[in-house]
Amino acid sequence: MSIKTTEFGVFNGENVQLYTLSNSNGVQVQITNYGATITTLEVPNSKGIVENIACGFDTLDGYFGKEYVENSPYFGGTIGRYCSQIKNSKFTLNGKEYNLAKNCGENNLHGGATGFDKKIWNVESVSDNALKMSLLSKDLEEGFPGNVQISVVFTLTESNEVKIDYSGLPDQDTPLSMTNHTYFNLDAFSSTVESHIAQVNTNNRQVMDDTGAGTGEVIDITGKPDDLTKGKEIGDAHLGMGDGFENFYVFDNPNFKLKEVANVRSEESGRKLTVLSTEPCMLLYTGKYTSDAIKRENGEQYGKYKGFCCETHRYQNGPNIANSPGTITKAGEKFKSTTIFKLEW
């Protein structure tokens, strides 16, 4: 196991680094402290050929390209202070109304105009197989109450797991929900993900309104096109739904225990990604809004249905949903969350 550090670019006069974590099985993950962002994930296929399976760029400049900025797909970023959409960009907490940036129509998305994915994180420690980054999210930053000390630890194991541990310590009650926004393609972008077979271990889904914000209603989807409990080819589900996935699955996990929530596999490459998480929800997103104009510097082609995301987190629009689990972290209490992406081939 090893971690290599290289220069990645300059942002607002500060040098940005790229950290490469490698294990002895040919797995390599690259992470930059701009946005605590996974830029590359190289994994062997069933024939032993190592290829990249994550959307991203090889230089910091890639994240500021015109097509990328205008489309804003959040490739690989650490999302916060609160991920997904908050209805009408406001919420009431302890009798006080807080107003947030409107960066998705009238709603607030992924922490606002300058979320965690657009900040330079402090690198606290680097060991043989783990990288810890941190930042201070200040009181009323993007409209959210309280100063919050945030950290995220990325670990690559010899069992081919990319483990992500999030923590947060606020000095006021505040909504807090973090996720990683990596887009995966188990066939290394040679085709769309529609031939991938996806399984999600719940038949419950949160309902979204016509603005894309959660309503708080949870419905049973047993037997519906987006019921993936028995595993289904993503393209078949797309046909049944008449659309791509942007579905918030809800798990029975009241004690926030680490459990398997989903897996996706490709018969073409032999790769399989298993997702384990302590979180009560997961957004399965198949990149239906991703621009076909976006490419990596080496020509690797991204776009609609070219990647899928498994975004594990608290309820979307949780601050406006009564009794949504774990939405508010109390002053002096510690927010903790773990998600593991386990790779096989």
N, C-alpha and C positions, 0 to 999 in steps of 0.2 A: 504494500500500500504506500502511496506517496501523493504529495500535493506540490504542484509546480506553480510559481507565480510569475506572470508576465504583464507588461504594460498593455492596456486595452484602449486608451485614449485619454482625452482631457475634457472635462465638463465644468463650466464656470470657473476655469482657472485651476481646478483640482485634478490631479492625476487619478485615473480610474484603472483598477487592476482586474486581471482575469486569473482565476484560480482553477487549475486542472487537477481533479481528483481521479486517480486510477487504481484499479485493483488488478489482481494477477490473472483474472479471467477474461481480460480484454475489454472490460467496461470502463468507460471514461466519461465523466461529466464535467463540463466547464461552467463556471459561475462567476459573474462579475458583481462587484459591489455597487455598480449602478443599478439600483432597483432590486438588489439581491436576486438577480436574474439568472436563470439557467439558460445558457446560450446554445449549448450542444450536449447531446447525449449519444455517445457511440456505444453500440452493442453488437455482438456477433449475431449472425443468423444461423439457421440450422446447418449450413455448410461451412460455418466458421468465418464467414466474411464479415468484417467489422464495418458498420455503416452508422451514419447519424440518423436518429429517429425523432429529433426535436426541432421545431421551428426556432430560428434565431439568426444571428449575424456573427461574422467573424471579426468585426470592428465596432467600436462604439458608434461611429458615424452611421452605421446601418440603422440604428434605432432613431435616427433623426432624418431619414430619407423622406422625401415628400409623400410617396405612396403609403409608407408605413404610418407616418404621423396622421395623415388624413383618414386612414382606415382605423387606426388605433386598436389593434388586436391584442395588445398586452402580452406579446410573446414571452413566456417564461418568467414573468415578473412576480415578485411577492406583493400581494394585494392587501391594502389596508388604508385607513383604519377600519372600515367596514366594507366588505366586498358585496358585490351585486347591487341591485337598485334599491334605493330608499325613496318611497313615494313622495312626490311633491317637494323633495329635497328638504324635508323638515321632520322633526319629531319632538315630543314633549317628554322630559325626564325630570322627575322630582318637582313637578309643577312649573317648570320653565321650558319655553319653546326655543329650540335651536334650529337655525337656518343654515343650510349647506349649499355648496355650489351646485348649480343646475348644469350638469355636463352630459345629460342624456335626455334630451327633451326637457320636460319639467322635473325630471328625477335626478337624483344623485347616483353616480355609478362608480364603484370600485374606489371609494375614498375621496373622490372629487377631482378637481382640475390638476392638483399635484399630489397624487397619492404616494404610497410607499414605493411604488414601482418606478417613480421618477425622482428618487432621492439617492444621494450617495450615502451608503451605509458605512459605518465604522467597522473595520475588521478587528475583532477582539482577540481571536486566537486561531491558530492554524496548527493542527496536529497531523499525524500520519494519514488519517482518514476522515477528519472532521474540520469544518470551517464554521466559525461563529461570527455573525455580523449583528450590529446593533444600531439603533438610532433613538433619539428623543423626539417624540411627537408632542409638540407644545400645545398648551391650553388654547382652545379655539382655532387651532390649525384646521383649515378647511371647514370650520364651524363646529367641530366636535369639542366637548368639554374635557378639561383636565389635561395635565401633563402625563404622558405615558412613556415609560421606559420599555422599549421593544427590543426583542432579540429573536433571531432565527438561526438554528444550527442545521447545517447540511452534513450528512454523514453518508459515505459510500462504504458498504460492507463487502466482505468476501463472499457473502451469500447473494451478492448482486442486488442489493437493496439500496435505493436512494431514500434515506430517511430524513424527514424535515420536521424539526421540533420548533414550535413557535411559543413565545412567552411574552407577557405584557404585564406591567405593574403600574396602575394609574393612581393619581392622588385625588381624583374625583370619580364618582360614578360615571361610566361612559360606555357607549356601545363599542364592542370590539369583536371583530371577526376577520381572520386572515386566511389566505389561501395561496397556492402557487398556480400560475396560469400557463403552465407548459402545454403546448400542443404536440401530440405524439402522432407519428405515422410509422407503424410497425413494418411497413414495406419500404422504408427509407425514401418516401416521396416519389417512388416509381409510378404510383397510381393514387387514387383517392382512398379514403378509409372505408368506403362503402362495402368492400369485400371483407372487412374485419368482422369478427363475431364478438358481440358485446353481451356481457351478463351483468346485471345489477341486482343485488340481493335484497330487493324490496318490491312490493307492489303498490307502494304509496307515493304519491306525487303532490307537491304543493301547486296550487292553482295560481296562475299569473293573470293580472287584468290586462286590458288592451294597451296599457303603457309599458308593460313588461315588469311591473312590480308585483311582488307576492301579495295575495289577499289574506293569507292565514288559513284558508281552507285547504284541507288535505283530503284527496280523493283516492279511492281504490281503483287501480287501472288493470286489474286482473283480466286477461284476455284481450286487452286493447293493443293497438300496434306498438305502443311504447312500453308495454310490459316485457321486460327483458330478463325475468327471473329464470327462464329456462335457456337463455342464450339465443341470440338472433343475429343474423347478418344485418349490419347497419343499413345497407342499401334497401333491404326488404322492409325494414322499419320505416325508412324515409318514404318509400312508396305508400305504405299504409297510412302514414301520418299526413302525406302530402306536403312535407316540409322536413328540414333538418332538425336535429336535436338542439333544444335549449331547455332542457327539462330538469326540474329540481326534485330529485328523489329524496324521500324522507325515510330515515331508518329508525327502528325501535332501539334506541341506545340512551336511555335516560341517565345513565351514570357515566357517560362519555368514556367508555372502555374501548380499547383498541380492538377492532374487528375487521374482517374482510368485508368490503362493501361492493366491490366490482372487480371484474377482470375482462380484458379484451385480448383476443388472439388473432393471429394471421396464419392461415394455412399455407400461404405463399412463402413467407419467410421463416415460419416456425417460431416466431417470437410471440411471447405472451407477457402481458403487463397485468399484474394483480395489484389492486389498490386496497390498502388497509388504513383505517382512520379511526380517530376518537370522535369525529364530528357527527352531528345528527343529520346532516344533509350533504348531498353531492349534486352539483350541476354537471350533467353530461352535455357537452357542447361539441358539435361537429363542424364548427367553422363556417356556418352558412352565410355569414356576413364578411368573411375574409376576402380581401381583394386579390384577384388573380394577377395583379400587377406587382405583387411583392415577391422578391427573390432574394436568396442569400447571395453574397458576393461571388460565390463559385457557380452560380446559375441554378442552384437547387430551387425548384419551383414550388411556391406555396399557393394558397388560394382556397376557394370554396371547396369544402369537404376534403381538403388535403391534410387535415389534422383534427384530432379529437382532444378535448380537455376533460379531465376528471377533477373538478374544483370542489374540494371538500371544505365545508364551512358551516356557520350558523344559518338560521333562517334568513333568506333574502327578505328585505323590508322588515326585519325583526324588530327594530326600534318602534315600529308602528303596529306591531302585532302583540296583543296581550298574551303573557305567559309563554312567549317563544323561548325555547330552552337556551340558556347561556348567553342571551343577547347582551345583557348589561353586566359588565365587570365592576364590582364595587370598589370604592376607594380602599387602597391598601391590600386588596385581594389580588391573587395572581391568576392571570389568564394563562392557560396551558392547552396546547393542541399538538397532536402528532399525526402525520400522514406518511405512509411508506408506499413507494412505488417499487414493487418487486419484479425483477426481470428474469425471464426464462427463454430458452431457445433450443 
